[in-house]
Amino acid sequence: SSDCTRLTKRCSDSLIVLKLNAHNITDENIEEISNCSKLRKLYLDHAEMIHDFGLLKIAKLHIESLYISCASMVTTAGWISFFKSSNLRFLRKLEILACITVTDRVVNTIAFNCRELETVWMPYCFNISGQGLATIIKMCKGIKCLSIENP
């Protein structure tokens, strides 16, 4: 949206936290957001229009806290590529809600590449098993809060 363009142009050198209802946010908007080099906390609620391309643009940033929900267009391979980014090694808080393409393979990639994680919350990611949990516990030594809720 043009509002997103105006925001990112005006705040690209200062924006640290960004919370969006991402229902209408596209990969192109995410590409603009990825120019906010100081962004450390990103909250994308209802990210239904974001694909692998957009997610990989976020990996340019040195994000410490990420919340993303309903990213149904992101593939398992897209998540794996995203979490392999060395920029995410300082990720401390990760909340992924209702993303069925997040699997144990994705969780293993998270555990091996984001070892500074303290909080992991993944409700309604139905393709994660106890094996994924065990890997996070083993690899992320500073984990304080771990919740994968699949009612």
Salt bridges, closest charged atoms under 4 A:
ASP3 OD1 - ARG6 NH2 2.23
ASP27 OD2 - HIS51 ND1 3.24
GLU31 OE2 - LYS57 NZ 3.64
ASP45 OD2 - HIS46 NE2 3.95
GLU48 OE1 - HIS23 ND1 3.08
GLU48 OE2 - HIS46 ND1 3.47
GLU116 OE1 - ARG92 NH1 3.28
GLU118 OE1 - LYS144 NZ 3.96
